[in-house]
Structures are given as structure tokens and as C-alpha cells.
Amino acid sequence: MNVLEKLSTGLRHSKYLNNNYRFWNFVRPLYNRFIEVYGKNGLQRNINGRDKILVLPEFRGVSEIYEPDVWHHLMNNIKVGDKVVDVGSYIGLYAIAIGKRVGTHGKVFAFEPDPINFQSLKSHISLNLVEDIVEPINMAVADKQSIVNFQSGRNSQSSIQETYSSETISVHCVSLDEYFQEPKVDIVKIDVEGYEEKVLEGCHQILSNKHQSPRLIYIEVHPFAWEKVGTSWNTLLNLLSKYDYEVFTLDGTSPRQITWWGEIIAKKIISF
């Protein structure tokens, strides 16, 4: 956050101006317009104190404290030259930070089906000069190639829907096995609002390859959304175990069941 933004935030929360709605209603449109012009080349955010990322002016509300536990764990495990798949990339914060770490010998595949989010993802990739490393892909990911109903315009909560409604759009969906001709992937990150198991079911070839399967899979789990797609904590953990993955939480404990929203990490068991 730059000096101007810090000053504006300080004024907004000062005891003298905090409740002066008439003043802020007058000033806000002027400030918004100024930020649009001032930040046309991006506003810098120092994410979790370690990754400087430029964001579009409309995303100036993005906090510099951003999923810190997941962020630190994931970034500490990225290696130069890694091939990383980011399923549910949103506006690209993770993809960009990973891209800067894997370097020109690595690659990040950023899947984002929401057309609104996808345009922001592409803009952020360009702003941060990682076009040759991060590839944006405007598709959903599940267990097979298809056309799916998708609820768009919900920011990071946009998701596949089982039924069509006036609030859904049709988007292309692909499995990771179908998309990648070369199955080697080093790390996968999944954030798909309940369709975690479907994504993994579409990775049979990738996960079965003993020498080229991902060493780590980061999965944001959404148990509240599992019933509608036929997933349970038991089926998800059994599927990962089938492909020789041990599952941990961020604090290193091994969950016996999953009843909470959060992050799990699947680590490949190396057998000789």
C-alpha cells in the first residue's frame, strides 16, 4: 500500500471524519477517479510481507495480509523450474507469486472459469510481467470435458452449479488429464468451492504416475458444499490415499475427518 492510500485510510478512520457521511459522499467519487488514473499501471501490494504484486485500482481493497498460513506454506515449497497448476485462480495473486518463484524454466497454469475474474487475472499477469510464465486458462476443471452451469460474478466464491438458473452461465470444463499431454506436474493448488473431489477424479493419469505425480496438492475444502456433488470427507481422503498421498493440515496434524472449511495438504508418499 502506497503513502497516498495509507493517508486516505488514516483519514477515513480518524475520529473526526469517520462518521462524516456527507463529507465522504462528496469526496469518494473524486478519490475513486483519482485512484483509477494514478493506479492505471497497478497499485503495489506487499502480500504477507514477502511478495510485491501490482493490482488493478478496483482491487485496492485486497489486504496485504492474505491467507498467510497457506501462503507461507505453499511459497516455501515452490522450487525454481516447477510446473504448477492453480485451479480456481481468481484474480491471480497466488499464480503471480508462484510464477516469480518458478522462473523462466518453470510454468504456472492458472484455470479460472468466471469471465469477469478471468479478465482481471489476465490484466494482473500482464501488469506483473509474468506473461511468459503464467498461462491463464478460461475453463472450469472437474472430472471430464463438458459444458457446465456456472454462477459468475461472486468474486472468489463463483462456482459450478448442478442446475441451470437465470443466475448461471455456460462455461467449458475440462479434466486435467485431458488438458495435459505431458502428465508431469510438481504442485497442484485447488480452490473450487466444493468440487475438490471432481478435480482429483479427473487427474487419474497425473496422480498415478509414480515418478511425475505432484509432490504436493493444496486443497481448500468446502464440506458445506459436498452433499450436492456426492462428496464426503471419507471419499475425498480415500481417493487421496488410493494415489499414495498422506493428508495433513497446515499445523502438520493428520485429520481423521473433515468437517470444517479450510486447507489440507496432500503429500506424495515416496516408495522405493
Secondary structure, DSSP 8 states (H G I E B T S, - for coil): --HHHHHHHHHHTSTTTTT-HHHHHHHHHHHHHHHHHHTTT-EEEEETTTEEEEE-GGGTT--SS-SHHHHHHHHHT--TT-EEEEES-TTSHHHHHHHHHH-TT-EEEEE---HHHHHHHHHHHHHTT-TTTEEEE--EESSS-EEEEEE-SSGGG-EEESS--TTEEEEEEE-HHHH-SS---SEEEE--TT-HHHHHHTTHHHHH-TTTS-SEEEEEE-GGGTGGGT--HHHHHHHHHHTTEEEEETTS---S---SSEEEEEEE----
